[in-house]
Amino acid sequence: MFCSRCGTWAPDDTATCALCGLALQVDNWPAGSKPETHARPAATVVALVSYGGFWRRAFAALLDGAVLYFPAATIRVMLGLPATGMFDVDLPSSWVATTFEFAIDALYAIAFLVSPARGTLGMQVMGLHVTDLKGDRISVARSTGRYFATLLSICTFGLGYVMQVFTPRRQTLHDLVAGTVVVRPRPAPDAVQAPVMRLVP
């Protein structure tokens, strides 16, 4: 299962999250040591993971595109190019602008995914995290591989993105290649009800 507060994966019999300390199962007492109670303890808190849907991820990508547009447009204008335009193989300035755009896109995606936020700014706004298949934060190598694997999703005329609708974990082609999932951590409860104790003579 996944922690509902931070999205970290934990074995099904884990009592608390190893990362944030959230109680995952409030009635997980050691064998033979469960005290008698007047009332049954609060129901077990099992954090079933919710995967990022197609439209939520699409809106996150649009937000990221808006964020990345401004530095790319600034460089293009400084090089004497229009703020938006197609790549021109005959213009050296177009090569410079395209190289800069590719570098800033890669740095943005890779750095944010390996950060504690585990998602780009657009993903954070839409409440999404990128994790490995066990719910852990991904490494720099995995984040880099995932970024370059997006070229496969683009080269398939977008089918690599659309296939997310048909995969059990809502994975795109580049998620499958990189071994990642995009999850939506559920909000943690404000408080966990404690069992009512009574001494047994």
C-alpha positions in Angstrom: 0.0 0.0 0.0 0.9 3.7 -0.3 1.0 6.3 2.5 -2.0 8.7 2.1 0.1 11.6 3.3 3.3 11.4 1.3 2.7 8.6 -1.2 5.6 6.4 0.0 5.1 2.6 -0.6 5.0 0.4 2.5 4.3 -3.4 3.0 0.7 -4.2 3.8 1.5 -5.1 7.5 3.3 -1.8 8.2 2.0 0.1 11.2 3.4 3.5 10.3 4.9 5.2 7.3 8.7 5.1 7.3 9.0 8.6 5.7 6.4 10.8 7.5 5.3 8.6 10.4 1.6 8.5 9.5 -0.3 5.6 11.3 -1.3 3.3 8.5 -3.1 0.7 10.6 -4.2 1.8 14.0 -5.2 -1.7 15.2 -1.9 -3.3 14.2 -1.0 -4.6 17.7 1.8 -7.2 18.3 0.4 -10.7 18.7 -0.9 -11.4 22.2 -0.5 -7.8 23.4 -3.7 -6.2 22.2 -5.4 -4.5 25.2 -9.1 -4.9 25.9 -11.2 -1.9 24.9 -14.6 -0.5 25.6 -14.9 0.4 21.9 -13.4 -1.1 18.8 -10.4 0.9 17.6 -10.8 3.2 14.6 -11.1 1.4 11.3 -7.8 0.4 9.7 -6.4 3.3 7.6 -5.4 1.6 4.3 -4.1 4.1 1.8 -4.9 2.7 -1.6 -3.0 4.5 -4.2 -4.9 6.7 -6.8 -3.1 7.0 -10.1 -2.9 10.3 -12.0 -5.6 10.4 -14.7 -5.2 11.5 -18.4 -6.8 14.9 -18.1 -5.1 15.8 -14.8 -1.7 14.9 -16.3 -2.6 16.9 -19.5 -3.4 20.0 -17.5 -0.1 19.6 -15.5 1.8 19.4 -18.8 0.0 22.6 -20.0 1.0 24.4 -16.9 4.6 23.2 -17.3 4.6 24.4 -20.9 3.5 27.9 -19.8 6.3 28.0 -17.2 8.9 26.9 -19.7 7.7 29.2 -22.5 9.0 32.4 -20.9 12.7 31.6 -20.6 12.7 30.0 -24.1 10.9 33.0 -25.6 13.3 35.4 -24.0 16.3 33.6 -25.5 14.7 33.5 -28.9 14.0 37.2 -28.9 17.6 38.0 -27.7 18.9 36.0 -30.6 16.8 38.0 -33.1 14.2 35.3 -33.6 10.4 35.5 -33.1 9.2 34.5 -29.6 7.5 31.5 -31.2 8.4 29.8 -34.4 9.5 26.6 -36.2 13.1 25.3 -36.1 15.1 26.6 -39.1 18.0 24.3 -39.9 19.7 27.1 -41.9 19.9 29.6 -39.0 22.7 29.2 -36.4 20.6 31.2 -34.0 17.8 28.7 -34.3 20.2 25.9 -33.4 21.3 27.8 -30.3 17.7 28.6 -29.2 16.6 24.9 -29.7 19.6 23.7 -27.8 18.8 26.0 -24.9 15.2 25.0 -24.9 16.1 21.3 -24.8 18.6 21.9 -22.0 16.2 23.9 -19.8 13.4 21.4 -20.4 15.6 18.5 -19.4 17.0 20.3 -16.3 13.5 21.4 -15.2 11.9 17.9 -15.5 14.8 15.9 -14.1 15.5 18.2 -11.1 11.9 18.5 -10.0 11.2 14.8 -10.2 14.2 13.9 -8.0 13.4 16.7 -5.5 11.3 16.1 -2.3 8.3 17.5 -4.3 8.6 14.5 -6.7 6.9 16.4 -9.4 7.2 19.5 -11.7 5.4 22.7 -10.8 2.4 21.7 -13.0 2.3 18.3 -11.3 2.4 19.9 -7.8 -0.5 22.2 -8.7 -2.5 19.2 -9.9 -1.5 17.1 -6.8 0.6 14.5 -8.7 3.8 12.7 -7.7 6.2 10.6 -9.8 7.5 7.5 -8.0 9.1 4.2 -8.9 7.0 1.0 -8.8 7.4 0.8 -5.0 6.4 4.3 -4.3 9.9 5.6 -3.6 11.4 8.8 -4.9 13.1 8.2 -8.2 16.8 8.6 -8.8 18.6 11.0 -11.1 19.3 8.2 -13.5 15.7 7.0 -13.6 14.5 10.6 -13.9 16.9 11.2 -16.8 15.8 8.0 -18.5 12.2 9.0 -18.1 12.8 12.4 -19.7 14.5 10.9 -22.8 11.9 8.2 -23.0 9.3 10.9 -23.6 10.8 11.1 -27.1 9.3 7.6 -27.7 5.9 8.8 -26.7 6.3 11.8 -29.1 7.6 9.7 -32.0 4.6 7.4 -31.8 2.4 10.5 -32.8 1.2 10.8 -29.3 0.0 7.2 -28.9 2.6 6.7 -26.1 0.6 9.3 -24.1 -2.9 7.9 -25.1 -2.0 4.4 -24.0 -2.1 5.7 -20.4 -5.9 5.3 -20.6 -5.5 1.5 -21.2 -2.8 0.6 -18.7 -3.7 -0.7 -15.2 -1.5 1.9 -13.5 -2.2 4.7 -15.9 1.3 4.5 -17.3 2.4 6.2 -20.5 4.9 4.6 -22.7 7.8 6.6 -21.1 6.5 5.5 -17.6 6.6 1.9 -18.7 10.1 2.3 -20.1 11.4 4.1 -17.0 9.6 2.0 -14.5 7.6 4.9 -12.9 4.1 5.7 -12.0 2.3 9.0 -11.4 0.2 8.9 -8.3 -2.2 11.1 -6.4 -1.6 10.9 -2.6 -4.8 11.1 -0.7 -5.1 13.7 2.0 -4.3 12.3 5.5 -7.0 12.3 8.2 -6.7 15.1 10.7 -6.4 12.7 13.6 -6.5 8.9 14.3 -8.9 7.8 17.0 -7.1 6.2 19.8 -8.5 3.0 21.5 -10.2 3.4 24.9 -8.1 1.5 27.4 -9.2 -0.1 30.7 -7.1 -2.0 33.1 -7.7 -5.7 33.6 -7.2 -6.9 37.2 
